[in-house]
Amino acid sequence: MKLNFNFAVVSDLHIALPHTIWDEPNRFHLVEVSIPAFEQILAQLAENPPDFLLLPGDLVQHGERENHQWLADRLAKLPFPTYVVPGNHDVINRWGNTDKTGEHGGKGKGRIALRDFPQIYQAFGYADGQQLYYQQEILPGVHLIGLNSNAFDADGEQIGTGLIDDEQLAWLDDQLARLADKFVMVMVHHNTLEHLPGQSKTKLGQRYMIRNAPDLVSRLQKGHVPVAFTGHLHVQDIAQAGDFYAITTGSLVSYPHPYRLMSLTTDQQGRYQLQVKTQRIESLPEWPTLQTTSKHWMSDRAFPFMLKLLTDPPISLSLKQAKTYAPQLKDFWATVAAGDAKVNYPELPAAAQAYFHRYNAIGADGQPRLIDNHTVLTLGSA
């Protein structure tokens, strides 16, 4: 089956209408730019419309119903189909502003419940408006599976990591069996593969991953799914496990404000080639120096994050040492977020130097492997 189509990926939009923006000067997210930045992307896409648009979660600032409704209304006006999945910021509490019985309460007032998500986005993947995951044929012979990686405890609070529950896994097994001869892509918010060194082994990294990711990935590999699109981490990165690729896209509202343009073609040997191109929002009318301003914004707020990274295992520096080195590493996360990282901190102790060296974009052969932003991936054969 020959395939030839184009699509775009915009992740972690954190859409926030101006009157809903939180007054938190120390937050990492520049949610002020969410709507103008998204509008700029949509205007650019309108010049050469893609076959579809993917939004891998964290659609709104913090679960606000009016922000969700604004986005759904805006997507309905696009000249191309859009598909979404929920992120951890989209449903803060399972019950939203109601309790388990459906009675309205004060907690989470104005926020949607988990069951509301597929209803609001029924036109964007959730055909029945009920189930929290879906499978759709988005082009002839091309199928998209959207998964829900949000999970909640008995009180309706988020568990702090992603999770694909048993019911969803059983459903996925059935879908993959039915689609054995089709080209299938997956979209889910939390990460399926590690995009940071040792991500699945640290508390800081685990919060961005699906807790049972190995189980999910093994199913996808067995089902010959070549690629999954994720978000949540706010980093540009492409990870690989055998013939399976996980492409995570940075956030629209944090440095470097990226989005991806994708093109899948079939070459003369019958192989599917996915061309990945990264674009950035360079400036906006009210943010003429967005890239510089945003990088400074992130770096100025990096001290607590770097302090935790330096004092936690495996680096485990003393607090005194960490306070000495943290200011020198203020641009570290911005460098990682941009993808294809190249960092070097000779002033650090040798063990810490070795740890940070692992973040560099280097392949198994020890040579630079710059695939996070611009690359061509082979995704199996027709």
Buried (B, 14 or more C-beta within 10 A) or exposed (E): EEBEBBBBBBBBBBBBBEEBBEEEEEBBBBBBBBBBBBEBBBEBBEEEEBBBBBBBBBBBBBBBBBBBBBBBEBBEEBEBBBBBBBBBBBBBBBBBBBEEEEEEEEEBEEBBBBBBBBBBBBBBBBEEBEBBBBBBEBBEBBBBBBBBBBBBEEEBEBEEBBBBBEEBBEBBEEBBEEBEEBBBBBBBBBBBBBBBBEBBEBEEBBBBBBBBBEEBBEBBBEBBBBBBBBBBBBBBBBBBBEEBBBBBBBBBBBBBBBBBBBBBBBEEEEEBBBBBBBBBBEBBEEBEEBBEBBBBBBBEBBBEBBBEBBBBEEBEBEEEBBBBBBEEBBBBBBBBBBBBBEBEBEEBEEEBBEBBEEBBBBEEEEEEBBBBBEBEBBBBEE
